[in-house]
């Protein structure tokens, strides 16, 4: 089963490929996405990495949390479902 991780405090210049490369040593990655601002196209400073294997995701959380990626210490934890928006 796949497990999605939240990765916060990313540098503004990081892209999807760089995010995937940072986590690739832990196992097969289904998807790595940096969330970008629609207006500027610049990173919002966070993204998501989806691992095919739960144990690989757990290892990535344990080893990558507070580790420097592109000069900034990142926060890594299991992603939570998005809260419903009130209109």
N, C-alpha and C positions, 0 to 999 in steps of 0.2 A: 504494500500500500504506500502511496506517495505521502510525503510530509512537507508542508510549506513552512519556510522560515521567514521571519521578518528581520531585515537588516537595516539598522538605523545609524545615523551620524555619518553617512557617506559623504565623500567630497563632492563638490559641485561638478567636477569634470569627469566623474566616472560614468561609464556606459555599460550596457548589458553584457558585452563581451568581457570587459574587465571584471565585472562582478562574478560572472561564471568562472573565469580563470582563477579568481581568489579562492573559490570553494571547490574547484574540480578535484583536488587531491583527496577529498573525503569520499567520493563515490560518484555514481552516475547522476547527472543533473537533468531533469526533465525541462526545466525552464528557469531562467534568471532574468529578472526584469527590474530596471531602475525606473521609478515613477518620476515623470517629468512634468513640468509646468506647461500647460497648453499654449499660453501666450508667449513665453520666452524660449521654450524648448530646453530649458536648463533643468538639471536634476533637482528634485525637491528634497534630496538628502536622505532618502530611504528607498528600499526596494524589497523584492521577494526572491527567494531561491527555493525551488521545489526539487526535492530529492526523490528518486525512485524507491529508495530503501530507507526505512525508518531508522535503522541502526547507523547508517551513514549520516543522516540528519542529526541524530543525537550526538555523534562524534563532532560534527561541525559546530554545534551549539557549544559544547564543552570546550573546544579548542579555539574557536574564533571570537567568542564574546570578549570584548575589551582588547582584542588584538588590533594592531595598526594595519589599515588597508589604505593605500594611497595617502599616507601621512596622517590619518585620523583614526582614533580608537573607535571601532564599530560596536554597536549593541546587536547581539544576535539572540533571538528566542523564537519559540514556536509561534507562528502567526495565529491570531484569533480571528474568528469570523467578523466581517464588517457589521457594525451596528446599523440597524435600520434608521434611515433619515426621516425626520418629521417635516412635513411640508406645510 
